[in-house]
Amino acid sequence: MGQALWLKFSTLPRRQKAILLGLALTNLSILTILILSIVQANRPTPPPTLLSPVALATAEVSSEVTSATPTLTSMPLPIATATHTPLVSTPALPASIAPLWTPAPVPPDAELEQFIAGMTLEDKVAQMLMVGFQGLSVESSPELPVMVGRYHVGGVVLLEANAHNPQQLSTLTSQLQTLARSSGVGIPLFISLNHEGGIVVRITQGVTEFPGNMAIAATDNPDNAYIAAALAAQELRAMGLNMNLAPVLDINDEPLNPVIGVRSFGAAPDLVTEYGRLTVEGLQDYGIISVAKHFPGHGSVAADSHIALPVLSGSVRFLQTRELLPFAAAIEADVAAIMTAHILVPEMDVLPATFSPAILNGLLREQMGYDGLIMTDSLGMAGASAGRSQAEAAVLAVKAGADILLSTAPMSAHIAIWESVVAAVRSGEIPESQIDRSVLRILRVKYAYGLFDTTQPAGPNVVGTAELAAVAERLAQESVTLVRAGVSELPLSGTRLLLISPDQLPFTASGNSLLAETLQAQGYEVRELVFNVANQDSRSAVYANALALASNYDQIVFGEWELVKRRINVGDVWQENLIAALYARNPQLIVVAWHNPAASLLCPEGATVLTAYGNTPGQVKAIAAALAGDISPTGVLPLSLFLDEEVP
């Protein structure tokens, strides 16, 4: 589909998009005619000629969305004085969930500024650092006594290696705050993690695993965005966490984007805007600082900023009328923090967005009126550190307008970042008044979200309850989507199944995947082959065995994992080749897109493709239920699976 037609398509209401996407699978020419005719019928009044993205958001977001989303023309209030306007009708939550969290009082700016004036430059710069570490406790970590106890950093970010279960995590967060409050000037820590849901979480054992963004959008019920976010926030806060590096507000314009994928709510700006805003509200209404990401938008690129510097080649107006809309709505929802993207926007600057004063200060601060926290993505990613050290990147980011510098590893880089920013202030390269403003923003948020309150969190007993698991399973079932109907029909018509599954699925004590065990309990005769997508021995064995067995079974269920990501990042076509070879031997093939429904673009046309948009236990059970016919796949695909060019 050409760019002009796609832009017309993007203006349609969400339900019309869903209908047209279904037609697209059968006749592209009919789709084109219908889009043009519906656009003509729905054509809005031409917007005023304005360059402000906030004003453009007001003019160009469809009436279907603006009826639920306040206009974006007003300047958001600073968080120190902001009063959140709750939803007109808050979605129903389980009865056991506590009432809405109440923001703590924030001292007047004059008092905070007086406190900051008494801090050393070194302690002020330390407040701007958010660092990763090793270990499951303060005692077992080589970094924490140094970075928190000696350097007094303002925040930490938890990775999988730091989060084992709710009890351990509760103990760790308590230890961290005790150490922070007894060190330096006694300012408590931001304790953050990536808890987007679905395929991106840092703790799974003992917590409720909610589906991710695209799965939530596929339910076609915006209330679900608020519910999932609020319940996740309740669990995070109970374990002593106070910040979630979520939601992803990137619009998935590029189906083969290797890093965003199902982390995005979808391809339509109005959908991402609506679901993103509700997620921000759900998190923050229940006491978790929301970090909207990746500004100014990472969804329209076809490269992974973890390993390269992606380029967003669209015009400034393209950004204003699409990519920036979800962020403008998040600002109106008083989002506490926004994370930058390590991407290049040539129309605005020769520097990546994280280092661009034009993007962070000019666009985000001045044009969009944002006075919350600006946080970098990890400075160790290739998109930030290519050709420069993390310390050099940190100075550039602060000069551009960043308040928080994220660095996951190593400790030597954390210290170098601190030293380099202090030195830049001492030399006059960075005004100390700018550091003071960043620390003021940091303290506002820490006070507002109760970090100075020493009351102990609720603890692990309220985490991972059966009641919350039931909600997660309901959301997963409502999200299951038939991406493409092929030769093999649903539900399964045979009883002898060959499953080919990635080792990223949940596995049971029996050694089988949860999918295999669930189908066996339904009475199916199941043979399962499990592959590790990065292990050559595993791949070779599964490839040979799968082809040898293919014709012996009624149906084949192949579960893809990172098929799109590996194709784009490293040119790996192993899964594509195996899927094509299996289909040639036995067309009764169902591909389950666990990682990304865009994998359907790389499958034979006759292959049936089903997705749950993730691999949580609830999503695996939902796929099993759809295969067995216990539920119908009623999810609405939030993606446009069209390509401007042939896949390389």
Summary of the structure (lengths in Angstrom):
residues: 648
radius of gyration: 24.4
end to end distance: 16.8
largest distance: 76.8
contacts: 2411
relative contact order: 0.12
helix: 44%
strand: 12%
